[in-house]
Amino acid sequence: MTLRVLSHAKINPFLAIGPRREDGYHEIITVLQLISLHDEITVEECDSFRFVCSDPSLDNEENLVMKAMRLLSEQIELPPVKLTLQKEIPWQSGLGGGSSNVAASLRAIEAWRKEPLPESLLVSIASAVSSDAPFFLSGAAAAGCEGRGEIVHPLPPPQETPLVIAKPDVGVSTKEAYERWDALSVKPSLPTEKESLEFRNDFEMVAPQESLDLIERMRAEGARIAHLCGSGSAVFGMFPDMDHAIQTARQLRREGYWAQPAHTLEKAPKPQWIL
């Protein structure tokens, strides 16, 4: 038998950056929303634990999945399985692919063992590897997050919304994006409790021009809302209907962009057994 776990991407309809903390991280307030774009993790029986990634550049010990598995192996004996990661989410895009992979791999190992692992253990491993991973682990389709992103407050997901996700031919390192943010002389403040948490991304102040141009292009193509995904470089556009989104993604691909139609999710998926 094979176990299949979908590892979904996310967008940030809201992301505000606060001051840098003593531990080097920044305080943030953000809203994360799962979308239909996803990687896929499969688990099959093997002689010993093995990890394989479809992207050769990510098939190594530095992959976040392997970092999570090493931490997990300090607490339990990893089962003798082959864990295969099929990548579709582009990296250095701000879509949370690596963080989602961490959460999906932890849930996959838990499901394969057929006995629950302590949630506190899974959350501690996820947060040690990635600030976004606790959101993906939470099972929420949408959440407000604070701290460095690891404090998760599930939200009622919005109605399914058609999207276009597109990425220019540049990537963004989250670490470098924060460094550029720190270099700004004037920065907006974190919102108060009374302020709306809709449609803001402070990373747009330090985003590549290619990403900013693509945001404007989305709006010109009819997106009612368009913003940067996380720290970038991908952007999202919310469209009136899926046909419009499909046509826009097709046109952007013709022009050389990586672009996919997608939609927001109303619930997070569960691991599936395949006979």
Secondary structure, 3 states (H helix, E strand, C coil): CEEEEEEEEEEEEEEEEEEECCCCCEEEEEEEEEEEEEEEEEEEECCCCEEEECCHHHCCCCCHHHHHHHHHHCCCCCCCEEEEEECCCCCCCCCCHHHHHHHHHHHHHHHHHCCCCCHHHHHHHHHHHCCCHHHHHHCCCEEEEECCCCEEEECCCCCCCEEEEEECCCCCCHHHHHHHHHCCCCCCCCCCCCCCCCCEEHHHHCCCHHHHHHHHHHHHCCCCEEEECCCCCCEEEECCCHHHHHHHHHHHHHCCCEEEEEEECCCCCCCEEEC
